[in-house]
Amino acid sequence: MSSFDQLNQGYQNFRTGAYSQDAEAYRALGETGQAPHTIVISCCDSRVNPTVIFDAAPGELFIVRSVANLVPPADPDGHHHGTDAALEFGVTGLNIPNIMVLGHAKCGGISAFLGSFDEKENDPSYVGSWVSILDGVDKESFCPDDDTPQDEQQRNLEQVAVKRSLENLMSFDFVAERVAAGTLTLHGAYFDIAKGEVHYLDQETGKFAAL
Ligand SMILES: [Zn+2]
């Protein structure tokens, strides 16, 4: 089966399955608009599907996908900022009351950053430039000693990246103001693909624990 045939077959399944079972809900959503309860900032990785992981119906999650689920610091320079535009719309346009940054295991974006960590010059590619959002992370935070195995460094850095994105979220005035007013709550989480487990970040201790 070609890739397009796969898409088309899936679409036909959707029409006869999920859509026909929930046609009324789709009609209502199409007519009244969306009121999602959570913005999920997740990686583009095809193995990480917030709708599936959180068993969410259409209209529940406003999903912002970025390489390595990174949020850049606020930088209103008039250039094109896809992640920031999506966040701004979700927070100020839709008044969504929760943002969850969802990191994940075996992240290619994190792996790219880790692979070039000790190089002096930044990789000028789009991915290299994007993951440089992590520049300045303390090596100790993901590699506490020289014997730290590579896969452990990777996992640690994936979790550090969630915290970096949460910090950067607070650099946007429209986020910080709503957090201070108690109308917006930030969450950090991490998806272990192989185990199908979500680990939730305790923002007081900085530790992730299985939900
Ligand atoms: Zn990823």
Residues whose N, C-alpha, C, O or C-beta is under 5 A from the ligand:
A	BS01	ZN	C43 D45 A68 C107 G108 G109
